[in-house]
């Protein structure tokens, strides 16, 4: 018995044209043709209707006029610094977290760390209970 080690040949990659791919995947039999045509019609009508609304019917002038209302709601103007501070902190912590994960990805997903994360919700003592909710909005519960 003789075998040749290390001489493997890869199968030839058949290059398909887009038309051949469409025939094989979307138009291979009669029910695939019906499904493809119906879905193409629905998607086409949706795209055309959305573009018609966006360019002809939508009143975009309300967006710049109410931009502050969309972003922060009815939050007091004098207190907007709190939102910007919080947004800056979130962005900074997200960047630092991204860098830490990228640098330590091998250690972060080690079995020891994943095991600790998996058991940590169950390791709190049973004597610690959440505070009861006292509110007139929850009176019927």
C-alpha positions as CSV (number, residue, x, y, z in Angstrom):
1,X,0.0,0.0,0.0
2,X,1.5,3.2,-1.1
3,X,0.2,6.7,-0.3
4,X,1.6,10.0,-1.2
5,X,1.6,12.5,1.6
6,X,1.5,16.2,1.0
7,X,0.3,16.1,-2.6
8,X,-3.3,17.2,-2.3
9,X,-5.0,19.0,-5.1
10,X,-7.7,21.5,-4.4
11,X,-11.0,21.2,-6.3
12,X,-11.4,23.7,-9.1
13,X,-13.4,26.7,-8.2
14,X,-16.1,27.2,-10.7
15,X,-16.5,30.9,-11.5
16,X,-20.2,31.6,-12.0
17,X,-21.6,34.6,-13.8
18,X,-24.3,36.6,-12.1
19,X,-26.8,35.1,-14.6
20,X,-25.8,31.6,-13.7
21,X,-26.1,32.4,-10.0
22,X,-29.6,33.8,-10.5
23,X,-30.7,30.8,-12.4
24,X,-29.3,28.3,-9.8
25,X,-30.5,30.1,-6.7
26,X,-33.6,32.1,-7.7
27,X,-35.1,30.5,-10.8
28,X,-34.2,26.8,-10.4
29,X,-37.9,25.6,-10.5
30,X,-41.4,27.0,-10.9
31,X,-42.1,27.9,-7.3
32,X,-38.8,29.6,-6.8
33,X,-39.6,31.7,-9.9
34,X,-43.0,32.7,-8.4
35,X,-41.5,33.5,-5.0
36,X,-38.7,35.5,-6.6
37,X,-41.0,37.5,-8.9
38,X,-43.5,38.3,-6.1
39,X,-40.8,39.4,-3.7
40,X,-39.1,41.4,-6.3
41,X,-42.4,43.2,-7.0
42,X,-43.0,43.8,-3.3
43,X,-39.5,45.1,-2.7
44,X,-39.6,47.3,-5.8
45,X,-42.9,48.9,-4.8
46,X,-41.7,49.5,-1.3
47,X,-38.5,51.2,-2.5
48,X,-40.4,53.3,-5.1
49,X,-43.1,54.3,-2.5
50,X,-40.4,55.2,0.1
51,X,-38.4,57.3,-2.4
52,X,-41.6,59.0,-3.6
53,X,-42.5,59.9,0.0
54,X,-39.0,61.1,0.9
55,X,-38.6,63.4,-2.1
56,X,-42.2,64.6,-2.8
57,X,-44.4,64.3,0.3
58,X,-42.2,64.5,3.4
59,X,-42.0,67.8,5.1
60,X,-38.4,67.9,6.2
61,X,-38.6,71.5,7.5
62,X,-39.8,70.2,10.9
63,X,-36.6,68.3,11.6
64,X,-34.2,71.4,12.0
65,X,-36.9,73.3,13.8
66,X,-37.4,70.6,16.4
67,X,-33.9,69.1,16.5
68,X,-33.3,69.9,20.2
69,X,-36.7,68.4,21.1
70,X,-35.7,65.2,19.2
71,X,-32.4,64.9,20.9
72,X,-33.1,65.8,24.5
73,X,-36.8,66.1,24.8
74,X,-38.2,68.6,27.3
75,X,-35.0,68.6,29.4
76,X,-34.2,72.0,30.8
77,X,-31.8,74.1,28.7
78,X,-29.8,75.1,31.7
79,X,-29.1,71.5,32.6
80,X,-28.0,70.3,29.1
81,X,-24.4,70.2,30.3
82,X,-25.3,67.1,32.2
83,X,-26.3,65.3,29.1
84,X,-23.1,66.4,27.2
85,X,-20.9,65.4,30.2
86,X,-22.6,61.9,30.3
87,X,-22.2,61.5,26.5
88,X,-18.5,62.4,26.7
89,X,-17.9,59.9,29.6
90,X,-19.7,57.2,27.7
91,X,-17.7,57.9,24.5
92,X,-14.4,57.9,26.5
93,X,-15.2,54.7,28.4
94,X,-16.3,53.0,25.2
95,X,-13.0,53.9,23.5
96,X,-11.0,52.7,26.5
97,X,-13.0,49.5,26.6
98,X,-12.5,48.9,22.9
99,X,-8.7,49.3,23.3
100,X,-8.6,47.0,26.4
101,X,-10.6,44.3,24.6
102,X,-8.5,44.5,21.4
103,X,-5.2,44.3,23.4
104,X,-6.3,41.6,25.8
105,X,-8.7,39.5,23.7
106,X,-6.9,36.2,24.4
107,X,-7.0,36.7,28.2
108,X,-10.5,38.2,28.2
109,X,-12.1,35.1,26.8
110,X,-10.1,32.5,28.7
111,X,-12.0,29.7,30.5
112,X,-11.2,31.1,33.9
113,X,-12.7,34.6,33.1
114,X,-15.7,33.1,31.4
115,X,-16.3,30.8,34.3
116,X,-16.1,33.6,36.8
117,X,-18.5,35.7,34.7
118,X,-20.9,32.7,34.4
119,X,-21.1,32.1,38.2
120,X,-21.0,35.7,39.4
121,X,-24.8,36.4,39.2
122,X,-25.4,33.4,41.4
123,X,-22.7,34.2,44.0
124,X,-24.5,37.0,45.8
125,X,-25.9,36.2,49.3
126,X,-29.5,35.4,49.6
127,X,-30.0,37.8,52.5
128,X,-29.6,40.8,50.2
129,X,-32.9,41.5,48.7
130,X,-33.9,44.5,46.4
131,X,-35.7,47.3,48.1
132,X,-39.5,47.2,47.8
133,X,-41.1,49.5,45.3
134,X,-43.3,52.0,47.2
135,X,-45.3,54.1,44.9
136,X,-48.9,55.1,44.3
137,X,-48.5,54.1,40.6
138,X,-48.1,50.4,41.7
139,X,-50.9,50.3,44.2
140,X,-53.0,47.8,42.3
141,X,-50.2,45.2,42.3
